[in-house]
Amino acid sequence: RERMLRKIQICLCFCFVSGILYEISLLSSCVFSYLPMAQHYLTPEQVLNLGKSIIFLETTERLEPPPLVSCSVESAARIYQDRPIILFLRGLTNETALDMNTSYAAFSLLSSMKNVFIFPLQMETVFQETPLLQWYNQVVPEQEKNWVHVSSDASRLALIWKYGGIYMDTDVISIRPIPQESFLAAQKSRFSSNGIFGFPARHKFIWDCMENFVLKYNGNIWGNQGPFLMTRMLKTLCNLTDFQGTEDHSCQNISFLNPQRFYPIPYPAWSRYYQVWDKSPSFNHSYALHLWNFMNRNRKVVVAGSNTLAEKLYKTYCPSTYEDLIQNAKHRDLPGPEDVE
């Protein structure tokens, strides 16, 4: 009987240890995907605590990601297959997450990717234990001229401060991995973007940015809490100079990456992404491409068969988005026999 009990104990211990090792292997390889109807799924904190997340934010109330957002997330998921890709949606709640259905094509597409997680953006939780919480409790969103942008600027700082990783705007198409861990992206010489940046958790630069966000807050000036904030904080550390060629700059262990890394097409020429090129650029010096949707304001879109530069980027770096949301959408919009008079 003792021998039998010992065998049972050994078997139970083996099963317990195997279960733990299995869960660890799942977490480390990021094979969980966010399933809206699942009873048990990882929380944002559990995924973020895995480290090195790629974070996207949607601070409007919309639930259906448009094709460019889907392309941004998909391209990151393909380039960073060993890292969690997280899309936070302001319009999503714990309740709507459970009721979500497949009528949202992009939502369904992204949720099926093994390293993509879609979570509600709960700002009050995000701002806990940061200088931004007091500001958030005092500000009145309905009275803010640029609330969608300002709340996004704040949320990205808090998330990167707490958990580390890389933040990307939802109009950034990833084309190769970013090798640096602590970096800012130069939009042009002596001027930093806040549309792409990366730091390890608890980095002093990000904490200082949050303090300055509150100290110099002016929601009426577009970008004051965004690129202008990053630039003025970087200038307190570095003597910024013009870029020569494709070299990167560095100071205080922060890489200030050349505009070619993310902005090979500058914002005055943003429409070139939606034009047909005689010869498409190679973007050999770029890690990702910012498509300037703020300038575009969704006026120009990718159309199947247009042969524009943007269409070629979709085909190469987010083929599932291109097939499901561009090609298939075009086919769905074509009139059937019953529609022809």
Secondary structure, 3 states (H helix, E strand, C coil): CHHHHHHHHHHHHHHHHHHHHHHHHHHHHCCCCCCCCCCCCCCHHHHHCCCCCEEEEECCCCCCCCHHHHHHHHHHHHHCCCCCEEEEECCCCHHHHHHCCCCCHHHHHHHCCCCEEEEECCHHHHCCCCCHHHHHHHCCHHHCCCHHHHHHHHHHHHHHHHHCEEEECCCEEECCCCCCCCEEEEEECCEEEEEEEEECCCCHHHHHHHHHHHHCCCCCCCCCCCHHHHHHHHHHHCCCCCCCCCCCEEECCEEEECHHHCCCCCHHHHHHHHCCCCCCCCCCCCCEEECCHHHHCCCCCCCCCCCCHHHHHHHHHCHHHHHHHHHHHHHHHCCCHHHCC
